[in-house]
Amino acid sequence: MELACKLTSPEFRARKATALAEFRKCIVETKEIQNGFLYTFEGSDQMLNLLLEFIKTERQCCDFFQFHLTAGNGSRELQLALSGPEGVKEFIKKELGL
């Protein structure tokens, strides 16, 4: 499987850049996991909306990603595991800058 972004329109690239910039600046902690990374964020509803927008954007262009969003009841944090097939860690670092 080739790991590459599939959508390249100028409008989509701008939307993705905005979503990525917001995502990056809100990360509280990053942990490497077996097939990707686990990102921790503060647990507000606003942050949850931002993470959902990030997931919706990335699903359109990178269909090889797997997303696991954890929002516990009463939790003060949110966690998003971003993973996928072999090579995805390098793709995340290089293409997403995460």
CYANA upper distance limits for C-alpha pairs under 8 A (distance plus 0.5 A):
  3 LEU  CA     62 CYS  CA      8.07
  3 LEU  CA     64 PHE  CA      7.69
  3 LEU  CA     87 GLY  CA      8.14
  3 LEU  CA     88 VAL  CA      7.71
  3 LEU  CA     91 PHE  CA      7.58
  4 ALA  CA     62 CYS  CA      7.20
  5 CYS  CA     61 CYS  CA      5.47
  5 CYS  CA     62 CYS  CA      5.79
  6 LYS  CA     60 GLN  CA      8.23
  6 LYS  CA     61 CYS  CA      5.19
  6 LYS  CA     62 CYS  CA      6.96
  7 LEU  CA     12 PHE  CA      7.48
  7 LEU  CA     13 ARG  CA      8.36
  7 LEU  CA     60 GLN  CA      7.69
  7 LEU  CA     61 CYS  CA      5.59
  8 THR  CA     12 PHE  CA      6.99
  8 THR  CA     13 ARG  CA      6.65
  9 SER  CA     13 ARG  CA      6.69
 10 PRO  CA     14 ALA  CA      6.69
 11 GLU  CA     15 ARG  CA      6.77
 12 PHE  CA     16 LYS  CA      6.51
 13 ARG  CA     17 ALA  CA      6.54
 14 ALA  CA     18 THR  CA      6.77
 15 ARG  CA     19 ALA  CA      6.73
 15 ARG  CA     57 THR  CA      8.25
 16 LYS  CA     20 LEU  CA      6.50
 16 LYS  CA     54 PHE  CA      8.37
 16 LYS  CA     57 THR  CA      6.83
 16 LYS  CA     58 GLU  CA      8.09
 17 ALA  CA     21 ALA  CA      6.57
 18 THR  CA     22 GLU  CA      6.82
 19 ALA  CA     23 PHE  CA      6.60
 19 ALA  CA     50 LEU  CA      8.21
 19 ALA  CA     53 GLU  CA      7.64
 19 ALA  CA     54 PHE  CA      6.06
 19 ALA  CA     57 THR  CA      8.12
 20 LEU  CA     24 ARG  CA      6.53
 20 LEU  CA     54 PHE  CA      7.55
 20 LEU  CA     96 LEU  CA      7.75
 21 ALA  CA     25 LYS  CA      6.86
 22 GLU  CA     26 CYS  CA      6.91
 22 GLU  CA     50 LEU  CA      8.19
 23 PHE  CA     27 ILE  CA      7.11
 23 PHE  CA     50 LEU  CA      7.91
 23 PHE  CA     51 LEU  CA      7.70
 23 PHE  CA     54 PHE  CA      7.69
 24 ARG  CA     98 LEU  CA      7.45
 26 CYS  CA     41 PHE  CA      6.84
 26 CYS  CA     42 GLU  CA      8.39
 27 ILE  CA     39 TYR  CA      6.87
 27 ILE  CA     40 THR  CA      6.49
 27 ILE  CA     41 PHE  CA      5.83
 28 VAL  CA     39 TYR  CA      7.86
 28 VAL  CA     40 THR  CA      5.92
 28 VAL  CA     41 PHE  CA      5.69
 28 VAL  CA     42 GLU  CA      7.66
 29 GLU  CA     39 TYR  CA      6.28
 29 GLU  CA     40 THR  CA      5.56
 29 GLU  CA     41 PHE  CA      7.72
 30 THR  CA     37 PHE  CA      7.24
 30 THR  CA     38 LEU  CA      6.22
 30 THR  CA     39 TYR  CA      5.18
 30 THR  CA     40 THR  CA      6.98
 31 LYS  CA     37 PHE  CA      6.14
 31 LYS  CA     38 LEU  CA      5.57
 31 LYS  CA     39 TYR  CA      7.03
 32 GLU  CA     36 GLY  CA      6.69
 32 GLU  CA     37 PHE  CA      5.01
 32 GLU  CA     38 LEU  CA      6.75
 33 ILE  CA     37 PHE  CA      5.62
 33 ILE  CA     38 LEU  CA      6.96
 35 ASN  CA     83 SER  CA      5.63
 35 ASN  CA     84 GLY  CA      6.33
 35 ASN  CA     85 PRO  CA      7.26
 35 ASN  CA     86 GLU  CA      7.53
 35 ASN  CA     88 VAL  CA      7.51
 35 ASN  CA     89 LYS  CA      7.27
 36 GLY  CA     81 ALA  CA      7.75
 36 GLY  CA     82 LEU  CA      6.13
 36 GLY  CA     83 SER  CA      4.61
 36 GLY  CA     84 GLY  CA      7.11
 36 GLY  CA     88 VAL  CA      6.94
 36 GLY  CA     89 LYS  CA      5.56
 36 GLY  CA     92 ILE  CA      8.39
 37 PHE  CA     81 ALA  CA      6.24
 37 PHE  CA     82 LEU  CA      5.96
 37 PHE  CA     83 SER  CA      6.90
 37 PHE  CA     89 LYS  CA      7.86
 38 LEU  CA     79 GLN  CA      7.24
 38 LEU  CA     80 LEU  CA      6.20
 38 LEU  CA     81 ALA  CA      4.74
 38 LEU  CA     82 LEU  CA      6.83
 39 TYR  CA     79 GLN  CA      6.04
 39 TYR  CA     80 LEU  CA      5.70
 39 TYR  CA     81 ALA  CA      6.72
 39 TYR  CA     82 LEU  CA      8.41
 40 THR  CA     77 GLU  CA      7.21
 40 THR  CA     78 LEU  CA      6.24
 40 THR  CA     79 GLN  CA      4.99
 40 THR  CA     80 LEU  CA      7.04
 41 PHE  CA     47 MET  CA      7.90
 41 PHE  CA     77 GLU  CA      6.03
 41 PHE  CA     78 LEU  CA      5.58
 41 PHE  CA     79 GLN  CA      6.69
 42 GLU  CA     47 MET  CA      7.43
 42 GLU  CA     76 ARG  CA      6.65
 42 GLU  CA     77 GLU  CA      4.93
 42 GLU  CA     78 LEU  CA      6.50
 43 GLY  CA     47 MET  CA      7.04
 43 GLY  CA     48 LEU  CA      7.62
 43 GLY  CA     71 ALA  CA      7.99
 43 GLY  CA     75 SER  CA      7.02
 43 GLY  CA     76 ARG  CA      5.13
 43 GLY  CA     77 GLU  CA      4.32
 43 GLY  CA     78 LEU  CA      5.51
 44 SER  CA     48 LEU  CA      6.82
 44 SER  CA     76 ARG  CA      8.02
 44 SER  CA     77 GLU  CA      8.13
 45 ASP  CA     49 ASN  CA      6.73
 46 GLN  CA     50 LEU  CA      6.83
 47 MET  CA     51 LEU  CA      6.68
 48 LEU  CA     52 LEU  CA      6.72
 48 LEU  CA     78 LEU  CA      7.91
 49 ASN  CA     53 GLU  CA      6.74
 50 LEU  CA     54 PHE  CA      6.73
 51 LEU  CA     55 ILE  CA      6.69
 51 LEU  CA     80 LEU  CA      8.49
 52 LEU  CA     56 LYS  CA      6.64
 53 GLU  CA     57 THR  CA      6.65
 54 PHE  CA     58 GLU  CA      6.65
 55 ILE  CA     59 ARG  CA      6.48
 55 ILE  CA     67 PHE  CA      7.75
 56 LYS  CA     60 GLN  CA      7.19
 57 THR  CA     61 CYS  CA      7.62
 58 GLU  CA     62 CYS  CA      6.08
 58 GLU  CA     63 ASP  CA      8.11
 58 GLU  CA     65 PHE  CA      8.36
 59 ARG  CA     63 ASP  CA      5.89
 59 ARG  CA     65 PHE  CA      7.73
 64 PHE  CA     84 GLY  CA      6.48
 64 PHE  CA     85 PRO  CA      7.60
 65 PHE  CA     82 LEU  CA      7.14
 65 PHE  CA     83 SER  CA      6.20
 65 PHE  CA     84 GLY  CA      5.40
 65 PHE  CA     85 PRO  CA      8.38
 65 PHE  CA     88 VAL  CA      8.38
 66 GLN  CA     81 ALA  CA      8.32
 66 GLN  CA     82 LEU  CA      6.37
 66 GLN  CA     83 SER  CA      5.59
 66 GLN  CA     84 GLY  CA      5.93
 67 PHE  CA     80 LEU  CA      7.30
 67 PHE  CA     81 ALA  CA      6.26
 67 PHE  CA     82 LEU  CA      5.59
 67 PHE  CA     83 SER  CA      7.15
 68 HIS  CA     79 GLN  CA      8.47
 68 HIS  CA     80 LEU  CA      6.07
 68 HIS  CA     81 ALA  CA      5.48
 68 HIS  CA     82 LEU  CA      7.30
 69 LEU  CA     78 LEU  CA      7.81
 69 LEU  CA     79 GLN  CA      6.24
 69 LEU  CA     80 LEU  CA      4.97
 69 LEU  CA     81 ALA  CA      6.97
 70 THR  CA     78 LEU  CA      6.24
 70 THR  CA     79 GLN  CA      5.56
 70 THR  CA     80 LEU  CA      6.83
 71 ALA  CA     75 SER  CA      7.35
 71 ALA  CA     77 GLU  CA      7.67
 71 ALA  CA     78 LEU  CA      5.59
 71 ALA  CA     79 GLN  CA      7.36
 72 GLY  CA     77 GLU  CA      8.41
 72 GLY  CA     78 LEU  CA      7.96
 83 SER  CA     88 VAL  CA      7.20
 83 SER  CA     89 LYS  CA      8.03
 84 GLY  CA     88 VAL  CA      6.13
 87 GLY  CA     91 PHE  CA      6.93
 88 VAL  CA     92 ILE  CA      6.57
 89 LYS  CA     93 LYS  CA      6.82
 90 GLU  CA     94 LYS  CA      6.51
 91 PHE  CA     95 GLU  CA      5.93
 91 PHE  CA     96 LEU  CA      7.71
 92 ILE  CA     96 LEU  CA      5.53
 92 ILE  CA     97 GLY  CA      6.91
 92 ILE  CA     98 LEU  CA      6.44
 93 LYS  CA     97 GLY  CA      5.26
 93 LYS  CA     98 LEU  CA      5.53
 94 LYS  CA     98 LEU  CA      8.29
